[in-house]
Amino acid sequence: MATRTTAPAAPTQHAADSHDMIRVHGARENNLRDVSVEIPKRRLTVFTGVSGSGKSSLAFGTIAAESQRLINATYSAFVQGFMPSLSRPDVDVLDGLTTAIIVDQQRMGSDPRSTVGTASDTHAMLRILFSRLGTPRVGSPQAFSFNVASVSGAGAVTFERGGQQVKERREFSVTGGMCPRCEGRGSVSDIDLTELYDDSKSLNQDPFTIPTYTGDGWVVRVIRDSGFFDPDKPIREFSKREMADFLHKEPTKVKINDVNLTYEGLIPKLQRSMLSKDRESMQPHIRAFVDRAVTFSTCPECGGTRLSALARSSKVAGISIADACAMQISELAGWVRALREPAVAPLLTALQATLDAFVEIGLGYLSLDRASGTLSGGEAQRVKMIGHLDSALTDVTYVFDEPTTGMHPHDIQRMNKLLLRLRDKGNTVLVVEHKPETIVIADHVVDLGPGAGADGGTVCFEGTVDGLRTSGTVTGRHFDDRVALKDEVRGSSEALEVRGANTHNLQDVDVDIPLGVLTVVTGVAGSGKSSLVHGSIPRGAGVVSIDQTPIRGSRRSNPATYTGLLEPVRKAFAKANGVKPALFSANSEGACPTCNGAGVVYTDLGMMAGMATTCEVCEGKRFQAEVLVHKLGGKDISEVLAMSVATAERFFAEGEARIPAVHAILSRMVDVGLGYLTIGQPLTTLSGGERQRLKLATRMGDKGGVYVLDEPTTGLHLADVDQLLGLLDRLVDSGKSVIVVEHHQAVMAHADWIIDIGPGAGHDGGRVVFEGTPRELVADRSTLTGQHLAEYVGA
């Protein structure tokens, strides 16, 4: 009798294994227009598209933001009260999220006490190492910290014991590592008193040359009427006591016209009100005053190490902690590896792993005492990556914002390997990127567009890299674009001579930078490009330097206020309508009283996310109704601020609204590819690339014959690079000299002259390894830049 066999049942998928996608449905954050995508987990997904198309809004503003909000919600209400409150992104459905770790390009704090060592926790490990092994022994780890000052004191304390009041004498002392002279900053500031006041004048003769210190202002009135000085006596005739009170007196209560006020010496008042602020956040006239009146020099007591003599006296294997922090990290890693101390073996292992990660990620040329505020955006992002490279965490989502920013093509290959390594550990890696060298390694691509701002916010393509190439989208069409070498380059008859340059790692460099042409300075990260350009080219009349420092702004700041075009617009409105210019400012008299000119009303909900609702009175227009009846060229001020840059350029070019100064600013914004921006759009909503180009457009109006640009392709889409090259050509053709620090091969190929710094980074760099035309560099191929440029142009 035949037996019947049944085929084995197909194995059923476990329910837990079915969640292999991050699903986004109906995302409307910023300019996204009901975007719906499915992103595979444990794969590398790259978000592409022109600058302002919505890439960051999808990756950071929607996926990463919701993941962070949900994680924060797992803490108790008490703990959440101390955390930033996050609102839910504007999206219908978000499914399949995992814990998100954000590695963005936000610059690190510019406080001089923040260094590469403190930002990466490496300095904390070194402090423990020296407190255990250092000889002579000087104290606990805080004795090696330049953020802790040494203090001591004694006195009587009263407390209750056994129902009785007991008084005892107590003493305390804290041994810190802070240098007492510079307070852990590494530099001291000297104020030039001649830039503060004219000492031949009396206080009644308005002697001050400090911005805002005017004769009828409260600041000057407090000084003049404080009673400490004769207001009719010239300052140069003050007695020693009067001069000490004038410059250094501690805050003291005084009564002026029956009003209680506080008098404070001029120097501490300036240090508190102006000098303690970040230079880039200052208004231009304040910044110019500070640059003129204050000089910073290395602290003579600690030699710039920030540490006290006691902290520097303790050594391990003949090296102090100051010496260790000043070493190049690649050398410090070798020194740590040579230590054989079983008592601190776990600490040495952790420290060694962190230092090796620096080297692996291409930052071995840094030193731990490097101020974190001086790092470029790309360097800061890689420092943040250090802690994640050997993390045991898996199945998390890493979100990167243009991780190849500021990288030489040679370094991009190394970054690609790190991204793939994070993916292969079982993580989901999301990358916002423009560089085709990184896009090509993606498992999945999401291309947003088709344009920027209001013209973007939709998914144009979703699939593989090969599919992107043939998709017909803006990214797909330009993916394999290559800028050809010029047949003829411009010649130069003049040159800027640099002799004996030794800033940072430069090794007595002598080089002639040709003028009247497009010169590109290139080399691997850390080779000394910026040190040569920014440290050797004099910053003075005729030199316009546009570096990578980010522009700052609140939600009240917008392109109109940042570029300065709003001022002449307000004056034109005032003149056309016979009223005051202040009426046309949403931060002044014209502001809607209900929302104070913000356009929205914010409600603080404590530990929960605050609510922002459109103001019901002004309907988000920010101005009082009586202001909006005043017109210029048929438009009110709110309608003008709602215009795109391109529309506003045409509006202010002719007719009643013709304002040449405003038209010139808007034309420059169109030139750098920002025609789609709304001139009243808050700066906080702009992407990194948009902010960089807005800064470029603003500074292009400065009068100067030499323009120095630091990586102007940052945040630029492939399609926008041609527009930038055209802008650089127009600058040169108008008689300007343009010097560009750049890694992008398209800019190198388009240059008239190339100066290649290297051959390596840190101590291995700092020399000129090539000078000549791009064609000569390709033919030479003796440098890393030459090899990559030859590959790029297909030579």
Secondary structure, 3 states (H helix, E strand, C coil): CCCCCCCCCCCCCCHHHHCCEEEEEEECCCCCCCEEEEEECCCEEEEECCCCCCHHHHHHHHHHHHHHHHHHCCCCHHHHCCCCCCCCCCEEEEECCCCEEEECCCCCCCCCCCEHHHHCCHHHHHHHHHHHHCECCCCCHHHHCCCCCCEEEEEEEEEEECCEEEEEEEEEEECCCECCCCCCCCEEEEECHHHCECCCCEHHHCCECCCCCCCCCHHHHHHHCCCCCCCCCEHHHCCHHHHHHHHHCCCEEEEECCEEEEECCHHHHHHHHHHCCCHHHCCHHHHHHHHHHEEEEECCCCCCCCECHHHHHCEECCEEHHHHHHCEHHHHHHHHHHCCCHHHHHHHHHHHHHHHHHHHCCCCCCECCCEHHHCCHHHHHHHHHHHHCCCCCCCCEEEEECCCCCCCHHHHHHHHHHHHHHHHCCCEEEEECCCHHHHCCCCEEEEEECCCHHHCCEEEEEECHHHHHCCCCHHHHHCCCCCCCCCCCCCCCCEEEEEEECCCCCCCEEEEEECCCEEEEECCCCCCHHHHHHHHCCCCCCEEEECCCCCCCCCCCCHHHHHCCHHHHHHHHHHHHCCCHHHHCCCCCCECCCCCCCCEEEECCCCCCCEEEECCCCCCCCECCCCCCCCECCECHHHHHCCEHHHHHHHCCCHHHCCHHHHHHHHHHHHCCCCCCECCCCHHHCCHHHHHHHHHHHHCCCCCCEEEEECCCCCCCHHHHHHHHHHHHHHHHCCCEEEEECCCHHHHHHCCEEEEEECCCHHHCCEEEEEECHHHHHHHCCCHHHHHHHHHHCC
